[in-house]
Amino acid sequence: MNADSSRSPAARVMDEAIDLALEGRSPYPEHAAFIDADAPGVGGEIREAADEGLSVVLVAADGSTTILRPQLTAH
């Protein structure tokens, strides 16, 4: 087992996103929370990120991602 395998899928994708951003080619939003899709309380984490105006990169156990963007509403 290598050291990377002990990290969560979201942590691994976030590390990859940082490397890609340094190269100027990240496919992820600049201000985003990386969240494991199967984590306990995932709904609360998504809600908290949205309340903070962050996009969410939801990461499945296999490393696949879904990007959720907060909806801007006029007050």
C-alpha positions as CSV (number, residue, x, y, z in Angstrom):
1,M,0.0,0.0,0.0
2,N,1.4,3.4,-0.9
3,A,0.9,6.5,1.1
4,D,-1.5,8.0,-1.4
5,S,-3.9,5.1,-1.0
6,S,-4.7,6.1,2.6
7,R,-5.9,9.5,1.4
8,S,-9.6,10.1,0.6
9,P,-10.7,10.3,-3.0
10,A,-11.5,14.0,-2.6
11,A,-8.0,14.7,-1.2
12,R,-6.3,12.9,-4.1
13,V,-8.4,14.8,-6.7
14,M,-7.8,18.1,-4.8
15,D,-4.0,17.5,-5.0
16,E,-4.3,16.8,-8.7
17,A,-6.4,20.0,-9.1
18,I,-3.6,22.0,-7.4
19,D,-1.0,20.6,-9.7
20,L,-3.1,21.3,-12.8
21,A,-3.9,24.8,-11.6
22,L,-0.1,25.5,-11.2
23,E,0.2,24.5,-14.9
24,G,-2.8,26.7,-15.8
25,R,-5.0,23.9,-16.9
26,S,-7.3,22.9,-14.0
27,P,-10.8,21.8,-15.1
28,Y,-12.1,22.7,-11.6
29,P,-13.6,26.0,-10.4
30,E,-11.1,28.2,-8.7
31,H,-13.1,28.4,-5.4
32,A,-14.3,24.9,-4.7
33,A,-14.8,22.5,-1.9
34,F,-13.7,18.9,-2.6
35,I,-16.0,16.5,-0.9
36,D,-16.2,12.7,-0.8
37,A,-19.5,11.6,-2.2
38,D,-19.8,8.8,0.3
39,A,-18.8,10.7,3.4
40,P,-21.2,10.8,6.3
41,G,-23.0,14.1,6.4
42,V,-22.2,14.9,2.7
43,G,-25.5,16.8,2.4
44,G,-24.5,19.2,5.2
45,E,-21.0,19.7,3.7
46,I,-22.5,20.5,0.3
47,R,-25.0,23.0,1.9
48,E,-22.2,24.6,3.9
49,A,-20.1,25.1,0.8
50,A,-23.0,26.5,-1.2
51,D,-23.8,28.9,1.7
52,E,-20.2,30.1,1.4
53,G,-20.6,30.6,-2.3
54,L,-18.2,27.8,-3.2
55,S,-18.6,25.3,-6.0
56,V,-18.5,21.7,-5.0
57,V,-16.4,19.0,-6.6
58,L,-18.1,15.8,-5.4
59,V,-15.7,12.9,-5.7
60,A,-16.9,9.3,-5.9
61,A,-14.8,6.4,-4.5
62,D,-13.5,5.6,-8.0
63,G,-12.2,9.2,-8.4
64,S,-14.9,10.4,-10.8
65,T,-16.2,13.9,-10.2
66,T,-19.3,15.9,-10.5
67,I,-19.1,19.7,-10.2
68,L,-22.0,21.5,-8.5
69,R,-22.0,25.3,-8.8
70,P,-23.9,27.5,-6.4
71,Q,-26.9,29.2,-7.9
72,L,-26.8,33.0,-7.5
73,T,-30.0,34.5,-6.5
74,A,-31.0,38.2,-6.5
75,H,-32.2,39.5,-3.2
